[in-house]
């Protein structure tokens, strides 16, 4: 078996644990920690805001490090930060200590182990099969979203949130650190290989020097960079807004809370299915078409929900949005690698992430504000659908020219 698939397995594990303990498990900590510290819901939400701001600040530097420094060292730092964040959360004495730890320490780990770190590493190990490899890697985000919150909630119910966080810190070290130290190598040349498993007399030092000295394009004047940023940013913003608001939307239209909660499971399962399908067909389909398809699969349900808010339509919308998330996350990495090449991949994605995060940060309060003003999600969903239409128009002229 080609060694690159071991790299995929480690990247997938890192994605699952980091994403599962941040994006998907944050809600499990809000109530017990907020209750113990007497914190308002708004105060608890500052942890997510702090995390987003930290990501904006460190992503460009992290992308540069991923291109130029040892991936094994950076992944190890990410694992240690993730474990340390959980230990420090278990020791928090007030809500502001929790906000600081979750917003800074956890965010550093999520940047290094998340899509930026994982996609940068995997993209270097594959060329012809890159789309498939990135699709398989991205499954980690959905599996982490399904399994990690279940494990954390079981521990919280049995032992309380402090012991649960401390236990998860041990799980991270035991599950993640050994495979990182044993298996992760920065590039195929380190083992005398070429991408996809071709064997050649490869100069590892020369390959590392080429990555370090690779010329960066002028991204500020690069139309492709901004077209992709707009499309991916809108996709992330719309997906995050739907994920956060679909359950209250359903409950507001008479769906029982337990039944409404199933919609999130539908999104997660559809996300896994979408990534599996993408991994099978990724290297045979047009990546531009994949992202355009994801935009349509997110935008159309938003329009339909405003006109027909019945449960079976909500289920179809959840399926569509989940499948879209399964396609656009790996397609994003694949199209960046195709256009810019693997040598500068980390730096390009690291500079693109702040743009996409800002869009997510704007979408969340906008959705809440419009609901507060109108008493309905219709206006917010229409605005998000309009943003998707703008993203489609901006993305259509993109020219995908390979620099591999």
N, C-alpha and C positions, 0 to 999 in steps of 0.2 A: 504493500500500500504506500502510495506517495506520502512523504512526510508532511506535506502541506495540510493534509486532512487532520493530522494531530494538532496543527496550529488552529484549524477551524474549530476543533473540539474545545480547546482551551479558551479561545475567543468567545465561543458560544456560552461556555460556563461563566466567564467573567461578565458577559452581557446579562445573563440571566440573574446572577446574584446582585449585581449593581443596580440594574433596572428594577428588579423585584423588591429590593430594599429601599428604593427611593421613590420612584413614580407610583408604584402600585401599593406599597405598604405605608406610605405617609398617612393616609386616611385612617389606618388602624391605630396610629399613635395619637391622633388629634384629640379624641375623646378622653382616654385615660390620663394623658399628660395634662391636657387643658383642665380637667377636673381637679387633679391633684394640686396644680399650681394656681387655680382660680383664674386661668387665662381666657380671654375672649376668643371667639373663633377667628376674628380678624388678626389678633396677635399671633395665633398659631400659623396663620397663612403667611406671615412675614418670613417664616422659614423657607417656604417655596420661593418667595421673591428674592430672598438672599441667595438661595441656590442658583437661581437664574442669573442674577447679577455676577456672581462668582464665575459662572460658566462663560459669560460674555467677556470677562476680563482675562481669563486664563486660557481660553480655547486657542487663540492664535499662537501663544507661546507653546502650549501643549502640542499643537500640530507640528511646529518646527522641531520640537524635541523628538516626536515620533519619527520624523524623517531622518534625523541626524544622530540619534543616540540609541542605546541598546533597548530593544523592546522588552527584553526580559527584566531589566532593571526598572523600567517605567511601569510594567504590569505588576511587578513586586511592590513598588511604591503604592500603586492603586489598591492592591489587596490589603496592604498594611494600613492605609488610610481608611479603607472601608471598615476594617475590624476595629481600628482605634475610634472611629466615629461612633460605632455602636457601644463600645465600652464607655466613652465619655457621655453619651446620651443616658446610659444607665446610671451615671453618677451625677446627672444634672440636678442642681439645687433650685433653679427657677426657670421660667419660660425663656428668658433671654439667653441663658446658657444653652438651652436646647436649640434655639434659633441660630446661635453662632456656630454650634457644632454641625447641625444639619445643613445650614446654609453655606458653610465654608469647607469643613473637613470632608463631609459626605460628598459635596460637589466636586472636590478635587478627585476623589476616587471614581466618581461617576464619569468624569471627563476622560480619565486615563483608561478605564475599563469599558466605557460605553462605546457608542457608535464611532466616535473619533478614533480611539485607540484600536478597537477591534477591526474596523474596516481598513484602516491604514495598514495594519499588519497583514491581514488576509489578502489584500489587493496585491501585495508584493509577491506572494507565493503562487499566484495564478495569473494566467493570461487568457488562453482559450476557454478555460472553465471558470473564469472569474465570477461571472454572474451566478453560476450555480453555487460556488463557494460562499459568496456574500449572502445568497438566499438562505443557505443552511445556517450560516452564522447568525443571521437575523432571527431565526426561530428561537434563539435564546431569550430574546426580549419577551416573547409571548409565553414561553414555558416558565420563565421567571415570574411573569405576572400571574400565572395560574398557581404555581406551587409554593413560591416563597411567602406570599401573604397567608396562605393556608397554614404553613408551618409556624409563622410568627403569631397568628391569631390563636392557634392551639396552645402555644407557650404562654401567651398573655392570659388566656382563660385559666390555665393551670397554675401559673406562678406569679403573674403580675407583669407589668410592662418593663420594669427594671431588669428582672431576671431573664425575661424573654430577650431583651436586647443584648444582654451579656452572653446568653447562650448562642445567639446568632453570630456574635463576634467570633466565638470558637468554631462554629460551623464554617464561617468564611475562611478562617486560617486552615482548617483541616481539609476542606474541599478544594480550595483555590490555590493556596500557596505551593503545595508540592508539584502539581502539574505545571505551574508557571516556571518554577526553578528547574524542573527536569526536562521540559519539552520545548519551551519557547525559544526560538532563534529569530533574529531580526529579518533575515532574508535567505532565499535558497542558496545563494553563493556561500553562506557560512558552512554548508554541508557539501559543497562542490556540485550543486544542482542548478538547473535553470527552472523558471516557472513551469508549472504543470508536470514536473518530474523528469524532464530531460536531463541526462547526465552529460556533463562537459567538464573540461579543465577550466574551472572558474577561479578567478582571483578574488577571494573574499575581501581583502583589503581594498582592492581596486573598486569593487562594487560598492563598498561603504563610502569610499571617497567620491564616487560618482553621485551617490545620493546626497552627500553633504554639499557638493559643488553644483548640483543641478540648478539651472537658471529658473527663477520664478517669473511667470508672466506678470504683466502690470494689471492686476485684478481690478483696480479702480476703473480702468478703461476697457475692460474685457466684457463685452456684451453677453457672452455665454455665461460668465460668472453670475451676472445680475439676473439673467433669465432663469437660471437654475435656482438661485437664491429665492426669487419671488415664488416660483412654483412650489419648492419644498417648504418654504416658510408658511405659505398659505395652507398647504396640506397639513403641516404640523399644527397650525393654529386651529383649523377647522376640526381636525381629529381630536385635539385636546379639549376643545370647547364641547364637542359632542360627548366625549367620554365623561366630562364633569357634569354635564347638564341633562343627559338623556333620561336618567332615572327621575329627577324632579319633574322633567317635562312629562314623563309618563304618568307619574302620580298626580300631577295637576290635571290630567285628562281622565282621571277616574280609575287608573290601573292600580291594583293592590301593590303595596311596597315590595313584598317578596317576589311577586311576578315581575315587577319593574326591574328589580335587581338582577334578574336573569338576563336582561339585555346586555349587561356588562360582560357576563360569561359568553354570550353570543359573539360579542365583539372580539373577545380574547381567542375563542376557538376559531372564528373566521380568520383572525390574524395568523394563527398557526397554519391554517389551510392555505391562505394566500401565499405565505412564505414557502411552503412546500411546493405549491404549483410554480411559483417563480423560480425556485431552485431547479426544477425539472426543465423549464422552457427558457430560462434566462439567456442562455447562450445561443438561442435560435430566434429570439424576437428582437424587435427594434426597441431599444431602451427609451427613446423619446416617446414612442407610442405607449409604453408601459406607464410612464409618468402622466401622460395625457389621460390615459384610461383611469388612473387613480384619481386624478382631479375630477373627472366626470362621476366616478363612483362615490366621491364624497359630496360633490355639489348637488347632484340630482336628488339624493335623499333629503337634503335640507329643504329643497323646494317642495317635495312631496309631503313632508311632515307638516308644513304650514297649511296645506290644503286638506289632508286626510289623516288627522291624528288619532288613528285607531290602532289597537295593539298589534295586529298582524302586519300592518304597515311599518310599525316601529321595529318589529323583528327583522323585516326585510331591510330596513334602513341600517340596523345594527350589522347585519350580514354584509351589506355593501361597504359600509365604512370600515369594518374589520378586514375584509378582503383587500381594500385599498391600502390600508396600513401595511398589510403583508407584502404588497407589491412595491410601494414607493420607498420604503426604507432601504432594502437592498438595491433597488434600481438607482437610488441617489448615489450610493457608493460606486456602483458599476459605471454610471455615466461620467462621474468625475474621473475615475481611473481611465476611462476610454479617451476623454478629451484632453486631460492634463498629464496622463501617464503616472505610474506608481512612484516615481522618484520624488515628486513634489506633492503627492496626494495628501499627506498629513497637513502640510501648510495650507493648501487650498481649502480643505474641509475645515481646518481650524479657524480660518478667516471667514468662512461662510456661516459657521454655527452662530456667531453673535447676531448676524442678520436674521436668521430663522428664529432664534430665541426671542428677539425683540418683537417679532410678529406674534408669537405665542403670548408674550406678556401683555400686548395690547388687546388681543382677542378676548382674554379672560375677563378683565374688568368691563370691557365693552358689552359682553354678553350679559353680565350681571346688571350693569347700568340700564340697558334697554329693557330688561325684564322688570326692574324696579319701577321704571317710568311708565311702561305700558301694561304691566301685569301679565305679560305673555312672552313666550319665546319666539313668536313669529317674526318680529322685527329683527331680532338678533340673527335668526337663521337666514333671513333674507339678505342681511348685510354680509354674512359669511358666504352665502351662495354667490353674491355679486363679486366678492373678492376672488372666489374661485374662477368666475368668468374672466376677470381681469388677468388672473394668472395664466389661464389657458391662452388668451390673446397674446400675452407677453412671451409665452413659451413656444408658441407655434413656429416663429422664425428661427429657432435655434438650429445651428448647423453642427452636427456631431462628426467631428473629424478626429480620427484616432491619432494619438501621439505615443502609442505603446512602442 
